[in-house]
Amino acid sequence: MKRIIVLSALPIILMARTISFNEALNLAENNNKELLAKQRDIELAKERIKEPDAYKKGKLVFNENISRTNHAGYVFGMKLASREANFGDFGFSDFLNPLGTAIYGASQGNPPSDMSGILNKEPNDLNYPDARNNFESKFVFEIPIFTGYKLENAKTMALLQLKAKQAKLSHDRKALGLEVIKAYNGAVTAKKFIALTKEAAKIAKRFQNTALDMYNKGISRMVDVNQAGMAAYSIKTKTKEAKTQFRLAIAYLKFLTDDKSITDVKGFINPKIPSKNLKTLQENAMVNRDDLKWMKKNVETMKTKIAYDSADEYPSIGAHVEYGMNDNKFTVNTKKDYYLVAFGLKKTLYNAGLTKIAKQKAKIEHLKALQYEEYMRDGIKLQVEKNYLEYKTQLKTLVEKKKTVKMAKSILDETEDIFKNNLQYRTNMMYLLLSLGKYIEARADVITSNYKKSISAASLKLSIGNSL
């Protein structure tokens, strides 16, 4: 029976996993679905860099056009294109037949015929040709030779945007660390609260036993026993609440890391902060912040866009090469092939100032980006200062709260001693439980302050551009 129980519990044991903060952070950085989705932006940016060079290499296209028509112009053109046109296609039969008759009559001594109207004759073979099938097969190669530096500037912009997105991804990856430490230290903190409530429940139970013993000896009242029991029951409720908070923190950690096997966490993590003054930390942030690097690349991109939108100030030059053949059926016949080589130059002479407007808009976008960069710099300095002051405050607060715990413990021990031994003056369970409540509250404040200090340290570390 024991063996069956052990074997049935084995899958749960195998799936259980206690994780350290570094492991959780690495898992989040590698597995987090939001971060993986943002990674696709980098892949897209890399593909966009290839586009300008691809355009510069030109385009080769194969065309096969199949048509059937009795349109006189088209039929005649198709026959010319396939090198099949003959004099009969021009309607010469309608010209030569009357002319031949006139010449024959003159040779027989007949008077000359009036031929003045022959040129007004509408040739039937030319105007009413038979319907024709036409197969036009051709290869067309087109290549831009000069585009007013548009393709070159497009590639520069694409490269800048790749660097911008890489910096943004790095910033988002670091920012994810803050959520990981909140979940991780949140779970550790919940465990500390669970341990604290269990300890408090044991103390309350001890008070209950003491009160019961004293009641049996006739030196205490049943109300003291009941008050201690009610306190122990109330503390057990707090234990359940702390366990719920632990499960929520673990669930959030599973979500961030995309690892469903996590069931517990190891020790508390306290990020280390460089021992530097506020000004130095702010200067470091200006150098290390990835979101500021992202903004700088956006500013450079907007500056390059000014040149990109000025492309119409230059002429554009391109080449067109064509090789193909026409026939009344699909075939490969080099006697019916042709080639075409053409160069084109286009220069916008007038467009009602649209090029100037586009260029001015790009300049405004560049200035706007510069202003946003300055705004971001000021915001970063403020963020560093805020996080710095909060961290310093948490450090001082934690020291004070630890002193409060010692005083609360001393008061609790003395009050319990008075209750048990009836020393100095008579006290009751209410005062003892009040002292216990103050002690538990002081301990809880220390646990909470430790958590807040770790989060403020993490926030400060991230605000100066460092990773957790």
Secondary structure, DSSP 4 states (H G I P E B T S, - for coil): -HHHHHHHHHHHHHH-EEE-HHHHHHHHHHH-HHHHHHHHHHHHHHHHHHHHHHHHT-EEEEEEEEEEE--HHHHHHHHHHTT---GGGGTTHHHHHHHHHHHHHHHTTPPPP--TTGGG---HHHHSPPPEEEEEEEEEEEEEEE-TTHHHHHHHHHHHHHHHHHHHHHHHHHHHHHHHHHHHHHHHHHHHHHHHHHHHHHHHHHHHHHHHHHHHTTSS-HHHHHHHHHHHHHHHHHHHHHHHHHHHHHHHHHHHHT-TTEEEE-S----------HHHHHHHHHHH-HHHHHHHHHHHHHHHHHHHTTGGGS-EEEEEEEEEEEESSS---GGGEEEEEEEEEE----STTHHHHHHHHHHHHHHHHHHHHHHHHHHHHHHHHHHHHHHHHHHHHHHHHHHHHHHHHHHHHHHHHHHHHT-SS---HHHHHHHHHHHHHHHHHHHHHHHHHHHHHHHHHHHTT---
